[in-house]
Amino acid sequence: MSAVRRPGARAVLVTALAASLVGAGVAAGSAPAAATSGLPAVSSGHRPGPDILYAPPAKAPQLESTGIWKAEPILVSGAQSYRGGEWLYQDFLSDDHGATGSKDSNDPYGASGHLYSPAGGSFTYPTDKVYANNAADLVELRAKPLADATAFRVTLNTLIDPSRSAFTIALGSGAAVAWPHSAGVKSPGQVFVTWHGAVADLLDATGKALTPAPTASVDLARRQITVLIPHAAWNPGASKVHTTVGVGLWDRDGNKYLAPQPGAATATTPGGGTPNGVAIVNVGPRFNEPVPTFAGSNMADTAVGGIALAPWWRDRQQSEQLTQGDVSPFGADVDFAKLASGARDDSGVPTSGPMDRILASHYSFGQGLDPTKICFDLAASFNAGSKCIGRFIGQLQSYALYVPKKPVPAKGYGMTLLLHSLSANYNQYLASRNQSELGERGPGSLVVTPGGRGPDGFNQGIAEADDFETWADVARHYKVDADWSSVTGYSMGGFGTYRLLARWPDLFARGFSVVGEPASVTDQLTSLRNTPLLAWNSGEDELVNINTSENAVKANTAAGIRFEEDKFLTADHLTLAANDEYGPGVAFLGTNRVDRNPYHVTFVVDPTEDNVKATAVADHAYWLSDLKVRKPGDGTADAVSAAFGTTDAKVLSTMYGASALTGGEIPALAYVVRSQQWGPFGHAAKADALTLTLTNLRSATVDVQRAGLTCGAKLIVKTDGPVAVTLGGCGKTLHFG
């Protein structure tokens, strides 16, 4: 069973994932003897959700330390820390957008895919693939005093040809002075160390070279550059040194920074430049980058105005200062006395509220950003579906996290996936009421918005795997109560809510879709038997139009599931985002817990939605597993265990109502309610018996223990063709049909 879920060999890191699973002694899908803390756990049988959720942590070269460097990375963007004699600054990923100048029509962060998450700056990379649209993206800066030198280490997200990238570190305070080598910016600094290729130099504020010169070493595999400045040239002693770093591209012919030209990039020249030739692309440390603004005077009536101006990539202040050619607001006062003492100081790392985090993925398809890896294009009627890879093809991925401002509960915080919209990114909800209301409910829930590998993944393929890699990463760093989990999202995130509920119903207690619809999983809605759903839709929605949302209501009704639809009469697709009030939906999700072992399981298998390389094969739910179709098309398993003494509730007639949403930016939003609920469950004498109704399945496994049965249970099997039914834990396989 595990072999079919092993990743393929197409991507090197996917192969490595299979090896790591074997090396850890974990058979894919099986319940481990001791479950990882914070992840769903069952006593036997297949674990809930996809196998990628339980994979050991991936090893990313960029996050490794060798030689003189020992400290573990922070992994919280915009944060600093002192760790074992090293000072670290963690930057934001994919914020390498430079100054705001003349737009390049081919900007990969422009309207093509990032309509609602454009970059703050307009810089675009040369089109030569060696730049990978990412060759000046700062990941981390470190400093460390040595016996006879001061060491600095810079980690880049992409480093294919070191001769094309460069950085300058400004050291010292005082008046703002121009950086050397035509960087195009100024800041306080007394000395400036610049690296490019295999060399580094050290200049004072007048441009005089200081000797002996620094030495530079490049670890190409780890994309790390270490520069050693001899104390004979510059010695910080025990002082506090103001430190700023800027990264750009290098002009090998001109022996200076490569400045972008206005307009479009060429194979050798960046585009989107400013008239004053700012060549620095990414600056740090930056501790006060703005978060998106959702409400108030910044919001147009359709929210487009506010969304277009939002700092989605946490690069807004950076772009403004680079446009002025003055990066003076950025920097940190590095305390070399504290470094010498080896003291640990994490006071610069946020512990609650909204933040951005970095994870190492098991999947890599190259370096940088590949804008051709489109997953969905409405204009071209293209949908990669389960074959989606996503535009952010590298190993390091970002996600947004809200940590409640409450003490950690005894069982841990809840887990709420808040999926982002089409053309947006993981920071869509950062510092919004949507995020904080979900996070502060009950004893407190972690609210997680995965990056989804780009703006258009629709939670399919590698983008779906990213949801669960993110979940696992959060569980490794925070105390999580995995039995209190739910999923919600806006627009594409609403589509994703339906999708994750239908494919992995035993992971979630409830779901809350906002202006979404079931789309490709409409045929799988009966799988929501044990996961109630709330759907918010808009009467004047220009994207998920009234016909689409009405069809979703009909499909939910036909599936016989418990759901409520609230239709906002005067709202369009973005009105609810602009209003930013989700109280009733938050209350619906509440503190409900997952029932891992219900008496009645219905699950629809659709292999076309699976991605084996992403170890996301949805052939199991609750105590059913190994559900394999006999021929192309859906397969359905309906299983009722008599061991619980419970019989089905009656599906009640549709109920109607009306209300208004208050508390947001709009005084009141009226909505009408349609709800399908169930009556009371019945009771019957408990029995050691199982009724299985199977359609288009050639195999099925029942975990007898979790179904409350014995190995001698009576099986009543109804099937439309030959099927092998295995009683898990009993060593018994029976054949029917």
N, C-alpha and C positions, 0 to 999 in steps of 0.2 A: 504493500500500500504506500509506503514511504517513497519508493522509487519514482512513481509517477509524479510526485510532487517536487522532486528535486529540480533545481534550476537547470537550464540548458547551458551550453558552453559558448553562447554567442558573445557574451561580455565577460571579460576576465574576472571581474569582481563577483559576478553571478556564480561562476564556477567556484570561486573561493568560498561563497556562502555555503554551497553544498558540502565542501570539505570541512568547514567549521561546524556544521551540524553533526557530521559524522565524528569529528574529533571531540566534540563535547559529549558524545555518547547519547545523543538525542535523536530518536527516530522521528522523522517529520510526521506530525499529526498526532502521535501518541501522547498520552498524559504522562508527564515526567514524574519520577518518584517524589521530587521536591520542586514544586512550581516556583518560578521566579517571582519574587515579591512584587506586588503591584500589578501583575498580569492575571487574567482569568485562570481559575484553577478548577479542575474537576477530579473526582476520585478515580475515574477510569474512563476508557474510551477516548474518542477524539476530542482534543481541546477545542474550545470555541474559537471561531475566526480562522483566518488564514495562517499558514505555517510561518510566514515571514514575521508575524507578531512575536514569535517565540525564538527567533534566531539569536545567537550570541551577538554581542556588539561587533560592529564592523571595525576594522582597523583602517584608518585613513593616514596615509603618509604625512599629510600636512599637519596632523595633530600629534605626530610623534616627536620625541626629543632624543637626541643622541649627543655624544661628546660632552661638552661643558653644560649643556642644557638638560635640566632634570624636571622642572615643574610641570604639573598637569595643566592643560589649557583651561580657560575660564568657561568658554562656550556660551557666554551671555554677551551679546553684542553691545557696544557702547559702554563697556565696563573695564575697570582696572583692578589689579590685585598685586600684593607682594607675597611671594611664595618661595621659601627656601633660598633666599638670596637672589631671587629674580623678580624683576618688575615686569608685569604683562599688561598689555592693552589688547582687547578683543574688538575688532572692527565689525561693521555690518557687511554682509555678503552682497555682491551684485549692486553695490552703490557707486560704482566707478563711472559716473556720468558727467564729471567735470563741471565746467561753467555753463551758463545759459547764453548761447549765442545764436547764430543763424542755423535754423533747423535743417537737418538732413532728412530728406524724404524717405530714406531707407533706414531710419533709426529703428533698431529692433525693439525699442521700448516705446515706440510711437503708437499710432492707431492700429497698427497691424498686430492685433492680439492683446495689447495693453491699453485699450481704450480708456478704462477706468483706473489704470495704474501706471500712468506715464512717469518717466524719469524727471527729476528736477532739473538736471543739467541736460545739455544737448549734444555732448561729446559722443562721437561714434568712431569706432576703430577702423583702421585701414581694412580693406576687404580681403587681403591676403590671409589665408587660413591660419598662418602661424600666430596671429594675434587672438584668434578664437573669441573675438568680441569681449575679451575679459583680461587682457594681459597686464592691466595695471590695477587689479582689484586686491586691495590690502585685506588680509585675513587677521594678521596679528603682528604686534611689535613687542620685542622684549629688550631688556637691558640688564647687564650683570657686571659687577666689578670683579676684576681678576687681580692677581698679584702685581702685574706690570702693565696692564691694559684695561680698557673698558670695552666690553663686548655688547654689540647690538645684533639682534636677529629680526629679520623681516620675513614673514611668510606670505606668499602670494597665492591667490586662488588658481591662477593659470600661469604656467611658466614652461613654455615650449622652447623658446630661443632666448637665453639670458641676455644676449646682445641687443635685444629689442626693448627691454624694460629697464627702468631706472627708478631710484628713489633718492630723496635728500632728507636728512634728519637735521633740523635746526636745534642747536643746543645753546641755552643761555637766555637771559632776559634783556631788557633795555628797549631802545627805540626799534621800530620795525625797519628792517633793511631788506633789500632785494636778495632773493635767493640766487645762487650762481647757476651758470650753464643755461641761461635763457629759460628758467623755469616759469617766469611770468608772474610770480607772486612775491609777496613780502610778508615778514612776520618778525617778532623779536628773535634775536639770535646773535651770539658772539662768535660761534664757529659753526661750520656747515660741513657735514660729511655726505658725500654723494657717491653712490654705487651705480655702475652699469657694466654689464658683461662680466668680466673677470677682474675688474679693477675698482678701486675706490680712491678718492682724494679728500683732503681735509683743508678747508679754506677758512680764513677769518672773515670778518664782516667787510673788509676792504678788498677781498679777493686774493689775499696773499696766501700762498701754500704753506701749511705748517708741516714740519718734519719731526721725526720720521713719518712717512705716509702710512695710512691705514692699510691693512691687508684684508682681502675679501675671499671668501670661499662660498661656492654654490653647491647645494645639495639638490640636484635637478629632480630626483625622485620625490623628495619631500617639498619641493618648491620653496626652499628656505635659503636665505642668504645671511651669512654671518660676517660682520665687519668688526675687526679688532683695531681700536685706536690706542696706540702706545701712550703710556703716561708721560713719556718724554715730549709728546706733541700736545696732549691735553689731558688733564687729570682733574676729575670732579671732586676728589677727596671725599669729605663727609658732608658736602653741601647738597642743597636742593637745586636741581637743574631743570629749568623749563624746557620741555622736549616736545617737538612737533615733527611729524613725518608726512611727506607727500610723495605720491607715486605717479609716474607718468611713463611715456614711451621715449625711447632714445633714438636720435638721428645719428646713425653710424657714420654717414658721410660728413655731416657738419660737426660732429663731436659735441653735441648739445642735446637738450630736450627737443622732442619732435612735437612741434606746435600744430594744432588742428587748423584747417582752413575753413572759412565760412561755407556752409552748404554741404554738398555731398562728399563723402570720403572716396578716396581712390585706393588702389591696391597698396600704395606705399604711404599715403598721407591720411591722417584722421580728418573727420568732418565735424560739422556742428560747432565751429570755433567762434571766438570773439575777436573783435577788431584789435584788441591789445595783446593777442597771442598768448593767452594763458595755456600753459602746457601741462600743468599738474592736474591730475584726473581724480585722485582719491586722497583725502587728507585725514589725519587722526593725531591725537585722540579727539574724539567728539563725544561729549557726555550729555549734551542738551539738545540733540536733534529733535525737532517737533514731531508729534504724532498726528495722524489724520484728524481733521476736523469734520464732523458730520452734520452739525446742526447750527442754527442761528443765522446770522446775516450772510455767512459764506455760502449758504445753500440756495441754489436756484429752485424754482418750483418743481423741477424734475430731478433735482439733485446733481445734474450733470456739471454745473458750474463748480460746485464745491468739490466734487470728486476729481475733476481735472486739475484742481489746484492742490490736492492733498499730497503730503509727503510720503507716498507709499513706500519708497525705498529708503526712508530715513536719510535722505540726501538733500533736503530742502535748504537747510542752513549752509551746508557745504557748497551747493550750487550758487547761492547768493554771495557768499564770501569769495569764491573763486571768480565769479563774474566781476567783482570789484578788484580782483588781484590782490586781496589782503586776507590772509588766513590767520591773523592775529588772535581771533577768538578761540582757536583750537590749540590744544596742548595740555600737558600735565607736568606738574612739578615733581619730578622723580627724586625721592629722598634716598640718597646714597648711603647715609648713615643707617637708615632702616635696612637697606640691602645688606650692608656689612654685618648687621646683627643677625641676619637670617630670620627676622620676625615674620610671622604670618599676619596679613592684614587684608581681609576680604570686605572691608567696609565700603569699597567702591563697586561691589557687586549687588544688584538689587535682589531682594529676597521675597518681595510680594508686589502685587500690582501687575501692570502690563509690561512685557519685555519681549525681545527677540532672542531666540536661541539657535544654535548651530548643531546639526547632527551629521554623523558620518553614515552615509548610506551604503548598503551592500551592492548597489548598482551604479556603474559608471559606464558611459558610452563615449568617453573622450573628455576633453577639458573645455571649460568655458560655456558659452551660450551658442546654441545652434538654432537660429530663427526659422530654419526650414523644417524643423521637427514639429510641425503643426498637428495638433490632435483633433481640432474641430474648426471648421471654417463654414459658417452659415452661408456666406455668399457663394461658395463653391460647392455647397451641398456635400461637404467632405467630413467624415467622422471616422477617425482611426479606431475608435472603440477600444476593445481589449488589447489592441496592438500599440496603444499609445506609449510613447517614450517620454515626450515632453521636451521643452526647449532648454531647460537647465539640465544639461547632460552630465555634469560633473558629479563627483562623489559627495562634496559638502553641500548640504541643503539647509535652508532656514525655515523656521516656523515661529509663529507668535504664540505666546503663552500668557495667561492671566493666572496669577497665584493669589488665592483669597487673602484678605487682610484679617485673617482669623487664626487662632491657634490650630495646629494640625490635629484633626480628630483622632481618636484612639485607633480607628480602623483605617485612617488615611482620608485624604480628600477624594471627592468624587471625580469622575472623568467625563468631560463633555467635549465631544468633537463639534466644532463650529466651522463648517466648511465654507470656503470662499466662493465668490461669484465668478462667472465668465468675464474675462478681460480685467480681473482684479488680481490681487496677490494676498499673501498671508497676513499682511498688515491691514487688511480691509476693516477689521473690527477693533483695531488696537485703540484702547482708551475710550471705546464707545460704551454706551449704556447696555447695548446688546451683550457685550463681553462681561461687563462688571455685574450686571443683574444675574446672569447665569452663574458667575463665579461666586457671588456672595449669598446665593440661596442656601437655605438649610445650614448645615455645619460647614459648608464651603466646598466648591468643586473647582478643580483645575479646568480651565477652558483653553482648548488647544485648536489652533488653526494651522493645519499643515500647508506647506508650500504647494503641494500638488504637482511639482515638477513644471510649473508654469501656469499661464493664465487660462488654459482651455482643456485641461486634462479630463474633466468630467468624472474624476474618481474612477478611471478605468485604466487597466494595464499597469504600467510602472507608477502612474499617478495614484492608483488605488493602493499599491504597495507602500507608497510614501505616507499615506494615512496611518498605516499600521507600524511602519518604522518610527514614525513620530510618536505614536502612542507608547511604543516600547522605550523610546529614548526618555520620555517624560517619566515613565515608571522607574527608570534607572536612577533618576535624580531627585524624585519626590516620592513621598509616601502616598500610595494610591489605593483606594478601596475599589477594586475592579468590579465588584458586584453592584456598585452604584454608578452606572454609566448610561449615557444617552447621546443622541446625535441630532444635530440641527444644522441649518445653513440657509443662505439666501440665494435665490435664483439658481445658478448652477449648483450651489451648495444645497438648495432644496431638492434638486434632481438627485444629488449625491445622497441626501438623507433617505430618500426612497430606495436608492440602489443598495446602500449598506445595510439597511433593514431587511431588504428582500434576500440578499446574498449571505448575510451573517446575522440572522435574527437572534441567536443566542448570545450575542455580545452586548445587546442593548435592552434596557428596560422600556424605553419609549423613544419616539422620534417626533421632531417638530420641523416641518418643511415650510419655508417662507417663499412665496411666489415661485414654487417649483412644481414638478410633476413627475410621474413614474417613468416616462419615456421608455427606455429599452427593457425595463423590468416590469412593465405592465402585466406581462404573462406570469409573473412570479409573486403577485401580491398576496396570494393565499398563504405564503410563507410568513406573513405578518400576524398569524393567528395569535401569538402570545406577546406581541409588541404593539400596543395602542399608538395611534398616530393623530397628531394635530396638523392641519394644513391651513395656512393663511394664503389667500389669493386676492387679487385686485380686479375689480369690475372693469376698469379701463386700462388693463395691462396691454401694452403694445407688443410685448414679446411672448409671454405666456398668456395668450389671449383668452377670451371668455370661453371659446369653444374648447380650447385645450384644457382649461381648468374644469370645465363641466364634464369632459370625458374622463378626467381623473376621478371626479366624484362618482361617476357611473362605474368605473373600474373598481374603486374601493368598495362600493356598495355590492357589486356582483361578487367580489371576493369574500364577502361576509365578515370582514374584519371590523374591529372597533375603531372608529375614526370620527373626527369632527372637522368640518371645514368652515372657516370664518371668511366670508367674502366681503372685502372692504369696497363699498359701493363707489366712492369717488376717487379711489387711489389708482395711480398708474404703476408701472413696474418698479419705480425707484422711490415712490412716496413713503413707503414703510421704512426704507433705509434713512431717508431724510428725517423722518419723525423720530426714529431711534428710541422706541419704547416697546418693550416685549414682555411686560409684566404677566399677562395671561398665559403666554406660551411658557414662560419660566415657571409659573405655578403648575402648569400641566406636566412639565417634566418632573418638577418637584424632587423628592428624594426616593422615588420608586426604584426598586431593586430588581435585578435580573433573576428570573426563574430559570435556572439551568436545567431543571428536570421536570417539565410539565407532563401532565398525564397524556396530553394529546399533542402530537407534532404533525404539522403539515409542511412539506418542503418541496419546492420546485427546483429541479436541476436544469440549468441552461448552459451547456458547455461553451457556447459561442461567447459568453461573457467572461470566460476564464482566461488567465494568462499564466501558463505553466512556468515561464521564465521568472515571473514575479512571485512565484510560490503562492499564488492566489487562486486556488482551485476550490470552488464552492460546491463540494459534493458531500457535505455533512452539516448537520444541525442538531443541537441538543444530543439525544442519545441514539441518533441515526448517523451512519457514516458509510463510506464506500458506495455511494449511490451513483452507479454508472449506467448511462443510457444504452439501450440496445441498438438503436438506430438514430440517425440525425433527428434533432428536435428536442423538445423538452421532455424531461422525465419527472414524474411526481410520486412522492411517497406520502401516504397518510397513515399514521400509526396511532393507535389508542391502546394504552395499557390499562387493564382492569384492576391492576394492583393498587391504584390510588382510591378506588371507590367513588370516583367522580364521573358524572356524565355531562354531556355538552349542554351549554346554555342555549336558550332560544334567541335567535337574532331578532331584535325588536324592530318595529316599524320606524322609519325615519322621523326624527324629531326636529322641530323648527324653532327658531328664536331670533332675537335681535339684541344688539348691545352697541356700545361705543367704547373705543380705546381712548383713554385720557392719560395725561402725564407726560406726553412727548412734546415735540416742538410745535405740533399742530394741536390746538385746544381739544378737539374731539374728532375721531374718525369713526363714522358709523359702519357697522357691519351686520350682515345677516348670518345666521348659524344653521347649518345642517349637521345632524349627528346620527350616526348609527351605533347603537350600543347593544349589549347583551343583557338578557334577564339573568336570574340566579342560576348557578350551576346545580345540577341534580346530584343525588346520592344513590349509590347501589352497593350491594355487597362486594367486598374486595375479592378478587379472584386472580389466580396465577394464569392469566390469559392475555394474549395480544392479538389485536385485529390489525392486519396490514392490507392496505389497498394500494397497489403498485401499478403505475402506468409507464410503459416504455422504459423499464429498468431491467438490466441483466444481472445486477447484484445489489445487495443491501446488507448492512451489518447493524445489528441491534445490540447496544450495550445493555445486557440483561440486568446488571446491578443497578444502573441509574434508572432503568425503566421499572424497577421494583419487582422484577420477576426472578424466577429460578431457571436453571438449565432445563427443567422438565416442563416449562410453561406450555400451555396449549396455544398453538398458532392457528389463526384463521386468516388465510392469505387469499386475496383476490388479485389476480394479475391478468394482463392482456397478452402475456407471452412468457416464455421460459425465464426464470429468475432464480438465482442462488441467494438464499438468506442465511447469513452467518450469525450465530448467537455468540456475541463477543464475550470472552471469558469462559466459554464452555467447550471450546475446541470442537464445535459442531456446525456443519453447514448442511442445510436442507435445500432441496430443489423442488420447485413448483412450476406448474404450467406446462 
